[in-house]
Amino acid sequence: MQFQHQSVLLEESVDGLRVKPDGIYVDGTLGGAGHAALVCSRLSAQGRLIGIDQDQEAIIAAGEKLAEYRQATVIRSNYCYMGQILEKLSIPYVDGILLDLGVSSYQLDTAERGFSYRMDAPLDMRMDQRQEKTASDIVNGYSEEELFRVIRDYGEEHFARAVARNIIRERQKEPIRTTGRLSGIICETIPKKTVAAGHHPAKRTFQAIRIECNKELEVLENSLDEMIDLLSDGGRLCVITFHSLEDRIVKTAFRRNENPCICPPDFPVCTCGRVSKGRVVTRRPLCPSEEEMKQNPRAKSAKLRIFERKIQ
C-alpha cells in the first residue's frame, strides 16, 4: 500500500511558521511530507528543511516527495532527539519547528500495522517498528489496574474499569492477539446506548493503548521546552494536536514558557528570576475550516497552536 496522508491545517501551519527563504526549519513528524514540501517550496537555495519521522514507510515516501528539493534532509528518528540531531548537523538554532501529532492515514488504513479497530490484524500499533513493545504486550501483560489507568487517562473512557476487567477475563481464556478480538471485547463491554451516533465503542480504548505503546504524551511533554530553546529570535513552533490530552500539554507548556514566573501573586516585584522565552501567538487554537472537515473528516478534532520565541 502506498503511503498516503492528507495534511491537516496545511496552509495555516506553514503560514504560522512565517517561512524565511534562507531560514532553517524542522518538521518533527514528517509523515508523507505534505507540510515539509510546502515549506521547501518557500525556501531559497540557501534555505534548509530537516524532516524527522520514526516510521520507515513515512521516511521512504517523504524521501521520494522531497527528492526535488535539495534543501531537504530526511532522518529516521523520534522528534524527542531533535536537539541531538541538530547538534550532529552543526545547527545551533532553527527558524521554525512543526509538529503534526496525528496518526497518518497510511498507518490507520494499513491493516497489518494494527492501529485500526475496524480491520482485523495483529495487535501491533508501533509507530517505530524497531521498537520491541507492541500493543499486544500491553493488552496481555499489564495488570488490571495498569490497564484501567491507561484506558482512563489516555482514552478518557468512562467504562475504563469494565473494559480493563473484561480484557483480563478474556485473555485468561486465550491471549488477545488481534485488533478484531480486542475490538469485540470492548464492543461487548460498553453499553450501545452510551455510544454517540457515528462513533465506535473501541475508539477511546484503541487510542489509549496506542498512546501508551508509543509513549506519545510523555515524549511530547518532555520535548516542548527544548524545542522552544532551539528556536532563534522570532522563530516559531507550530503544533497540531488531535485530542484534548495533547492539546492540554501544548497549551500548558506554551503558557509556562511565556510566563515562567513562580513568585506568589501578591509579590510586588518578581524575585524568582525566571525570564519569558516568548509569546503565545494563538490565544485560541486555529481549527480546520468547514470545507477542510468535509474533504477530510479526520481533520475535525485538529487544533493548531503557535509559540514565537523572543530572546531577551
Secondary structure per residue as TSV (DSSP state, phi and psi in degrees):
chain	resnum	aa	ss	phi	psi
A	1	M	-	360.0	132.2
A	2	Q	-	-72.3	140.6
A	3	F	-	-70.4	114.8
A	4	Q	-	-129.5	138.0
A	5	H	-	-158.8	128.9
A	6	Q	-	-90.1	113.7
A	7	S	-	-65.5	132.5
A	8	V	T	-92.4	143.4
A	9	L	T	48.3	44.9
A	10	L	H	-60.1	-60.1
A	11	E	H	-65.0	-41.9
A	12	E	H	-61.5	-43.1
A	13	S	H	-72.9	-40.4
A	14	V	H	-72.5	-37.7
A	15	D	H	-60.6	-37.9
A	16	G	H	-61.8	-27.5
A	17	L	H	-72.5	-21.0
A	18	R	T	50.6	62.0
A	19	V	-	-59.7	126.0
A	20	K	-	-94.1	134.2
A	21	P	T	-52.4	-35.9
A	22	D	T	-99.7	11.9
A	23	G	-	-80.1	172.5
A	24	I	E	-117.9	127.8
A	25	Y	E	-130.9	151.9
A	26	V	E	-124.8	127.7
A	27	D	E	-103.2	106.0
A	28	G	S	-80.0	-10.5
A	29	T	S	-133.7	72.5
A	30	L	-	-58.1	-43.7
A	31	G	T	54.6	-132.7
A	32	G	T	-82.8	5.6
A	33	A	S	71.4	24.6
A	34	G	H	-63.1	-50.5
A	35	H	H	-65.5	-43.9
A	36	A	H	-62.1	-40.2
A	37	A	H	-63.6	-39.4
A	38	L	H	-67.6	-39.1
A	39	V	H	-61.0	-48.5
A	40	C	H	-59.3	-36.1
A	41	S	H	-65.9	-18.1
A	42	R	T	-100.7	1.4
A	43	L	-	-95.1	149.8
A	44	S	-	-83.3	-179.2
A	45	A	T	-63.4	-22.0
A	46	Q	T	-88.1	-11.2
A	47	G	-	-75.7	171.7
A	48	R	E	-150.8	142.2
A	49	L	E	-129.7	124.0
A	50	I	E	-107.8	118.7
A	51	G	E	-106.2	129.9
A	52	I	E	-123.3	134.3
A	53	D	E	-156.0	147.5
A	54	Q	S	-93.4	-8.2
A	55	D	-	-91.8	120.8
A	56	Q	H	-60.3	-39.9
A	57	E	H	-63.5	-38.5
A	58	A	H	-64.7	-41.7
A	59	I	H	-60.7	-42.9
A	60	I	H	-64.8	-47.5
A	61	A	H	-64.5	-43.5
A	62	A	H	-66.1	-38.9
A	63	G	H	-59.2	-39.5
A	64	E	H	-69.1	-43.3
A	65	K	H	-66.9	-34.1
A	66	L	T	-95.9	7.0
A	67	A	T	-58.1	-30.8
A	68	E	T	-77.2	-12.1
A	69	Y	-	-103.8	109.5
A	70	R	T	-69.3	-16.6
A	71	Q	T	-72.9	-15.3
A	72	A	E	-91.4	136.0
A	73	T	E	-123.6	124.4
A	74	V	E	-108.8	128.7
A	75	I	E	-132.9	131.4
A	76	R	E	-87.2	111.2
A	77	S	S	-170.7	-177.7
A	78	N	-	-101.2	143.1
A	79	Y	G	-62.5	-15.1
A	80	C	G	-66.8	-16.4
A	81	Y	G	-98.7	17.4
A	82	M	H	-55.8	-43.9
A	83	G	H	-59.3	-44.2
A	84	Q	H	-66.5	-39.6
A	85	I	H	-62.5	-46.5
A	86	L	H	-66.7	-35.5
A	87	E	H	-62.9	-42.2
A	88	K	H	-64.3	-29.8
A	89	L	T	-88.0	4.0
A	90	S	T	59.0	40.4
A	91	I	-	-113.9	106.4
A	92	P	-	-75.9	-37.1
A	93	Y	-	-139.8	154.4
A	94	V	E	-127.2	163.2
A	95	D	E	-92.2	-10.0
A	96	G	E	-173.8	148.5
A	97	I	E	-134.4	136.8
A	98	L	E	-124.7	133.9
A	99	L	E	-125.8	128.1
A	100	D	E	-116.3	103.2
A	101	L	-	-84.6	6.4
A	102	G	S	-74.7	151.5
A	103	V	-	-73.5	135.4
A	104	S	-	-70.8	153.9
A	105	S	H	-58.7	-36.1
A	106	Y	H	-60.9	-47.5
A	107	Q	H	-62.6	-41.5
A	108	L	H	-69.3	-38.9
A	109	D	H	-89.5	-10.0
A	110	T	-	-91.8	104.6
A	111	A	G	-53.3	-44.2
A	112	E	G	-66.5	-12.0
A	113	R	G	-75.6	-17.7
A	114	G	-	74.1	24.6
A	115	F	-	-91.0	-25.8
A	116	S	-	-95.0	136.6
A	117	Y	S	-86.1	-3.2
A	118	R	S	-96.1	-11.5
A	119	M	S	-129.0	139.6
A	120	D	-	-84.5	125.1
A	121	A	-	-162.3	168.9
A	122	P	B	-57.4	142.2
A	123	L	S	-79.1	94.1
A	124	D	-	-113.5	-79.8
A	125	M	-	70.6	12.3
A	126	R	-	-78.7	128.2
A	127	M	S	-77.1	-32.8
A	128	D	S	-112.9	108.0
A	129	Q	T	-75.7	1.4
A	130	R	T	-79.8	-17.1
A	131	Q	-	-69.8	142.5
A	132	E	S	-80.1	-47.0
A	133	K	-	-68.8	130.6
A	134	T	-	-115.6	172.9
A	135	A	H	-61.6	-32.6
A	136	S	H	-61.7	-38.8
A	137	D	H	-62.7	-37.6
A	138	I	H	-69.9	-50.3
A	139	V	H	-63.2	-36.8
A	140	N	H	-97.5	-11.8
A	141	G	H	-112.3	-25.3
A	142	Y	S	-74.7	150.1
A	143	S	-	-72.2	168.6
A	144	E	H	-60.4	-39.9
A	145	E	H	-67.2	-39.2
A	146	E	H	-66.9	-43.4
A	147	L	H	-63.1	-42.8
A	148	F	H	-57.8	-46.9
A	149	R	H	-60.6	-46.8
A	150	V	H	-61.8	-48.7
A	151	I	H	-68.3	-37.7
A	152	R	H	-70.3	-49.0
A	153	D	H	-77.8	-40.3
A	154	Y	H	-96.3	-20.1
A	155	G	H	-108.1	-13.0
A	156	E	-	49.7	40.8
A	157	E	-	-86.7	124.0
A	158	H	T	-65.8	-27.5
A	159	F	T	-104.1	31.6
A	160	A	H	-57.3	-42.6
A	161	R	H	-62.4	-45.5
A	162	A	H	-66.9	-40.8
A	163	V	H	-62.5	-46.4
A	164	A	H	-60.9	-43.8
A	165	R	H	-61.9	-43.0
A	166	N	H	-73.1	-30.9
A	167	I	H	-62.8	-45.2
A	168	I	H	-60.5	-45.6
A	169	R	H	-61.5	-44.9
A	170	E	H	-72.9	-34.3
A	171	R	H	-73.5	-18.5
A	172	Q	H	-70.3	-26.5
A	173	K	H	-75.7	-44.4
A	174	E	S	-166.0	139.2
A	175	P	-	-53.9	143.2
A	176	I	-	-89.6	105.6
A	177	R	-	-108.6	-13.0
A	178	T	B	-124.5	155.1
A	179	T	H	-63.9	-35.2
A	180	G	H	-63.1	-43.3
A	181	R	H	-69.3	-42.9
A	182	L	H	-61.8	-44.9
A	183	S	H	-60.3	-40.3
A	184	G	H	-63.2	-41.3
A	185	I	H	-62.8	-43.2
A	186	I	H	-65.9	-44.6
A	187	C	H	-62.2	-34.6
A	188	E	H	-73.5	-22.5
A	189	T	H	-85.8	-43.2
A	190	I	S	-85.6	123.7
A	191	P	-	-57.3	129.8
A	192	K	G	-58.0	-34.2
A	193	K	G	-68.4	-15.7
A	194	T	G	-91.3	-7.8
A	195	V	S	-91.2	123.0
A	196	A	-	-64.7	150.1
A	197	A	T	-57.5	133.5
A	198	G	T	85.1	-4.6
A	199	H	-	-102.5	156.0
A	200	H	-	-106.8	135.3
A	201	P	T	-58.0	-26.9
A	202	A	T	-88.5	-6.5
A	203	K	H	-56.6	-48.7
A	204	R	H	-67.0	-41.4
A	205	T	H	-68.3	-41.2
A	206	F	H	-63.3	-40.9
A	207	Q	H	-59.3	-45.0
A	208	A	H	-62.3	-44.8
A	209	I	H	-68.2	-38.2
A	210	R	H	-62.5	-44.5
A	211	I	H	-62.0	-43.5
A	212	E	H	-65.9	-42.6
A	213	C	H	-60.5	-40.3
A	214	N	H	-101.1	3.0
A	215	K	T	52.2	41.0
A	216	E	H	-61.8	-47.1
A	217	L	H	-71.8	-37.2
A	218	E	H	-62.5	-45.3
A	219	V	H	-62.5	-45.2
A	220	L	H	-61.4	-50.0
A	221	E	H	-61.5	-36.2
A	222	N	H	-83.8	-4.7
A	223	S	H	-109.0	-25.2
A	224	L	H	-62.1	-44.6
A	225	D	H	-61.0	-43.0
A	226	E	H	-65.5	-39.2
A	227	M	H	-64.6	-38.0
A	228	I	H	-64.2	-38.6
A	229	D	H	-65.8	-24.6
A	230	L	T	-81.1	-8.6
A	231	L	E	-81.8	141.5
A	232	S	E	-77.2	171.3
A	233	D	E	-60.1	123.7
A	234	G	E	87.5	-5.9
A	235	G	E	-68.9	156.0
A	236	R	E	-127.1	144.2
A	237	L	E	-112.1	119.1
A	238	C	E	-111.9	125.1
A	239	V	E	-126.8	125.0
A	240	I	E	-103.7	120.5
A	241	T	E	-110.5	165.0
A	242	F	-	-129.7	-1.1
A	243	H	S	-152.2	164.6
A	244	S	H	-60.8	-30.6
A	245	L	H	-65.5	-46.6
A	246	E	H	-64.3	-47.0
A	247	D	H	-59.6	-39.2
A	248	R	H	-63.5	-40.6
A	249	I	H	-63.7	-45.4
A	250	V	H	-65.6	-47.1
A	251	K	H	-57.9	-46.1
A	252	T	H	-64.9	-44.1
A	253	A	H	-64.8	-41.5
A	254	F	H	-64.1	-44.3
A	255	R	H	-62.9	-42.4
A	256	R	H	-62.9	-38.6
A	257	N	H	-75.5	-26.9
A	258	E	H	-75.6	-41.6
A	259	N	-	-133.3	81.7
A	260	P	-	-83.1	-2.7
A	261	C	-	-58.0	131.6
A	262	I	-	-114.3	13.7
A	263	C	S	-68.5	147.2
A	264	P	-	-56.4	144.9
A	265	P	T	-55.7	-27.5
A	266	D	T	-87.6	1.0
A	267	F	-	-71.2	129.8
A	268	P	S	-70.3	-29.5
A	269	V	S	-134.1	141.7
A	270	C	-	-67.2	128.6
A	271	T	-	-119.5	-3.6
A	272	C	S	-77.7	-20.8
A	273	G	-	80.0	3.9
A	274	R	-	-79.2	130.7
A	275	V	-	-108.0	138.9
A	276	S	-	-61.2	140.6
A	277	K	-	-98.3	-1.6
A	278	G	E	155.3	-152.7
A	279	R	E	-137.3	151.0
A	280	V	E	-82.0	118.4
A	281	V	S	-75.7	-37.6
A	282	T	-	-102.9	97.1
A	283	R	S	-64.2	-35.4
A	284	R	S	-120.0	141.9
A	285	P	-	-64.9	149.8
A	286	L	B	-83.0	136.3
A	287	C	-	-120.6	159.6
A	288	P	-	-63.2	151.6
A	289	S	-	-73.4	164.9
A	290	E	H	-58.1	-39.3
A	291	E	H	-63.6	-44.3
A	292	E	H	-64.3	-40.6
A	293	M	H	-65.8	-32.2
A	294	K	H	-68.9	-42.0
A	295	Q	H	-73.1	-31.9
A	296	N	-	-138.9	89.9
A	297	P	G	-55.6	-26.1
A	298	R	G	-71.6	-7.9
A	299	A	G	-84.7	-8.7
A	300	K	T	-54.7	-39.6
A	301	S	T	-94.6	5.1
A	302	A	-	-71.1	142.1
A	303	K	E	-138.4	136.0
A	304	L	E	-112.4	126.2
A	305	R	E	-121.4	144.0
A	306	I	E	-129.3	134.0
A	307	F	E	-120.9	136.2
A	308	E	E	-113.0	126.3
A	309	R	E	-76.0	137.7
A	310	K	-	-134.3	111.0
A	311	I	-	-87.2	122.8
A	312	Q	-	-68.0	360.0
